[in-house]
Amino acid sequence: MHVLVTGSTGFIGRFLVPQIIQTPETVCAEPVEATVTLLLRETYSKQPLPSPLNQLRTQFNIVTADLRHFNQTAKAVRAAKPDAVIHLAAAGATDPFLEVETAVSHNLNGTINLLRACFEEQDGVEQFIVARTPGELLGINPYAASKAATWEFCRMYARTQAWPIHGGMIFQAYGPGQPEGTFIPATLRAALAGEDFPMTAGTQARDWIFAEDVAAGFLSMLGQKLSPATTIDIGTGTATPLIDVAELIYQTVNRGGQPLPGTLPNRPGEDPTQTADAANTQALTGWQSKISLAEGIKKLLHG
């Protein structure tokens, strides 16, 4: 199986690509040998890639394109000749209130260009997996709204053209290398410094999943005979409130300081609880998460 990955230099991509390369026996429903091609913007291809991709540089191929430009995208896909595509690339995952035009051009138009390049310009793509976010269900910021629109186009193509498009809905991912402004890294940084941590009320409950598990969840989808437009939830099936996560981090670090819930306002329109349907995911793919929240925090702390 030849897998084309977009967004490989991002947070989840840096876990996904090594798993495909280093553990090929776990790739897809049937054991197969897997090769990998990364689709990068040309600027990224001319500089050192983030760890651990740079250390694996001889073990994957690279094609270049800006997904906002159809001709570039089609040329890259023709060169890669993938059997499967895992589409992680998106703008706004850590900056969800980005400009609307930026969100639409990267997330919606970029995905449509990639889909058309895969299914109209060549034959042979057996599966197209697009990363989704639970935020699509409410669409309270440009990132989430653009991802929701993107999935509607995916559903349209899957149902009218029978293109084998599947969604992998990533719940609250965390792990090494996550941007510092996100909740767990910011809390951990304050706890390590022994400082108090101002935060919202923290009653929002999220399904926290370690990045290694997220990557394994995507791999479990490869080769599965899923109906077009099926979405697989990539989460643990357990929701934990933000305040409980913050308290767990401070207890684990044990250097003083404390969370200060209620000192910051909640974002208007936030979903109070987001939980993956882990039972359905296991039934469809056989996969379930392995790393608990407590274990994940310890892995972040001790490396």
N, C-alpha and C positions, 0 to 999 in steps of 0.2 A: 504494500500500500504506500502510495506517495501522498504525503499530507502537506498542503500549503497552509501556512499560518500567517495571519495578519496580526498586528499588534504584539509581536513577539518581544519587543523591547520594553513593553509595559509590565505592570506589576504581576499579573497572572501569567503572561507569556513567558516570563523568565523562569517560571516553575514548569510550565507545560512542555516547552521544547526539550529540556533535559530529560524529562520523563519519557517522551517519545523515543529519544535517542538511546537512553541508557537502559530502559526496560522495555524493549520491543515486544517481549512475550506478553505484556499486559495490554498492548494496543489492540483495540477493537474486540468484537465478540469472538472471533476466531484467531488463534495465534498466527501472526504473519510477520514477515520482515517489513519494517517501516523505514522509509526515507523521508527527509524533511526539507522543504524549501521555505525560506522566510521571504515575505513580501514586505520590503522596506521602502521608505522614501529615500531618494538618492542621497540626501544629506546624511542620513543615518548609515548608509552603506559605506561611506568614505571615512568613518571615524570608528574608534574602538567601540565594540558593543558592550553593554553592561554585563557584569558578572552574573551568572556563570556562562553566558553565551559566548563571550570572547574566548574562554578556555576550550570551547567546543567548536570553534570556528571551522575546523577542517571536516566536521562531521555533518554539515548541512550546506545547502545551496542558497543563493540569494538572487532574487529578482527585484527590480525597482519600479515603483510607480507611485504617483499621487492618486489615490482612489477618487478624488474629485474630478479627474480627467479620464474619460472613458477610453480613449485610444491608448493611453499609457497603461491603463489597467488591463485592457484586452491583450496587449502585447506581452505583458508580464505573465498573464495566465497561460497564453499560448506557449511561452517558454517553459513554464513550470510543468504543464501537463499533469495537473493533480488528479488523483482519484477521489480525494476528500479535501475539504476546506474547513478550517476552524477560524472563524472571523471574530477576533477579539478587538480589533482596532476601533477606537471611538474617541471622540473629543468630549470632555466634560465629566469624566468619571469622578475626578477629585475637585472639579470646579463646576458644579452643576448649574450655576447661574451665569454661564457664559453667554456671549451674544447669540441671539436666535439664529442669525445668518450663519454663524460659525457652526452651531449645532446641526442645522439642517444640511449644510453643504458637506460636512464630514460624515455625519451619521446616517442621514437618509440618502442623500445623493451618492455618497461613497459606496454604501451597501448596494444600492440599485445598480450602479456601474459594475460592481464586482459580480453580482448575480447574473447580469446580462453577459458579462465576459465569460462566465463559467458555463452558462447554459445555452446562449444564443450563438456564441462565436466558436464553440468547439463542442465535441462530444466527449463523454467519458467521466464527467464528474458524477460520482455515485452518491455523494452526500455533502451537504453544505450545512454546517453548524454555526449559528450566529449567537454570540453572547447577548443575553438579555439582563434586565435589572427589575427587581420588584417595584421600583419607583414608577415603572410604566403604568402600573395599575391605577395610580392617582394623577401622574403627570403634573407635579406641582412646580417643576422648574424646566428650563429649556432642554437640559440634557435628557431628563426622563420623558418629556413630551416628544422629543425627536426620536428617541428609542422606541416609544410606543408607535409612532408613525412608521418607523422602519419595519417593525414587526407586522403591521397591517399590510404593508407591501409584500413582505415575505409570505404571509398567509394567502394573499391574493395570487401570487405566482404559484405557490404550492398547490392551491386548490383548482386553479384554472389551467395551469400548465403541467401539473403533476411533478413539478420539480421537487426533488428530495431535500427539502429545507427543514431543518429542525432547530429548535431553540434550546439553549442551555442557560437557565435563569440563575445567575449567581446571587446568592444571598449575601450576608454581611461578611465579606472576605477580609482577612487580616493576615499578617505574617511579615517576615523580614523584607526590608526594602520598600515597604508601603510608604507613601508620601507622609511627611511628618505632621501635616496639618490634620490628618484624619484622627478619629477618636482614640483608638488604642495607642498609636505611637505618641500622641500628645499627652495622654494620661500617663503613659509609662515614663516619658521624659520628666514630667513633674514629680512623679513618685521617686524616681532615681535621684532627683535633686533634693528630695525631702521637702518639697514645696506643696502648698495647697493647690487644688485644681478647680478653678471656677467652671461650672457646667450648667446645663439646663436641669430641669427637675429630674431628668433621667428615667422617667417612667416608660419611655418608648422601649419596647422589647424587640430585639432583633435576633435573627438566627445567625450566630457567629460561626464562620467556617474558615479553617486554616487554609492558606493558599496552596499547600501541597495537596490537600484534599480536593480543592477546586479543580486543579489540574487533572487529578485522577478521575474526577467526575466527568470531565470532558472526554477523556480517553475512553471511558466506559461506554460512551455513546457511539464511538466509531464502529461502523459495521453492523450496528443494530438495525433490524428491519422494522423501523418505526413508520407510522403513517405520516404522510406529508403534513407539515405544520404542527407536529407534536412538539411540546416543550417539556423538557426534563428539569425539575428543580434540583439545583446543586446546593444543598444545605444539610444541616444535621437533623432537622425536624424538631429542634428545641429552641425556644426563644428565651433570651435572658435580657432583662432591663439594663439600660446603660449604667444606672447607678450601681447595680450589682457587679457589673464588669469593672467599674472604677474601684469599688471596694475590694474586689478580688486582686486587682493589680497592686493596690497599696498594701494589702495583707501579704502578698507574695514578696514584694520588694522590702517592706519593713524598714524604711529609713525615715519615718516621720512624715508629717504632712497628712492631708486628708482631702477627699473630694468635697466640694462645696456645691451641693445640688441646689438648684433654684436661683443661682446668681446670674444666670444668663437666660434669655427668653427662648422658649421653644420656637421652632420654625412653624409658621402657620400652615395648616393643611397636612401635617405629617401623619402618616399611618401609625396608629398606636402600637400595632403588632405586625410583624412580618415573619412568617414561619414557612419553611419548605415542606412540601408533601414528600417526606423521605420514604414513606412506605410505597408510594406509587413509583418513585425513582428506582427503588430496589426491585420492585416487581418487573419493571420494564428493562432494566439494565443489569441487575445483579449487584449494583454498587451501593455502598453506604460509607459515610465518613468514618474515619478512624481516630482522629485527634480531637480530644475533648477540649473545651475552653480552658480549663485549668492546665492541661498539658501544653496547649498552645502558648499560653502566657509564660510558662516556664521555659519553653523553647526560645521564645523571644528574649527572655532575660538572660539565659545562659548560653545561647547560641547552639 
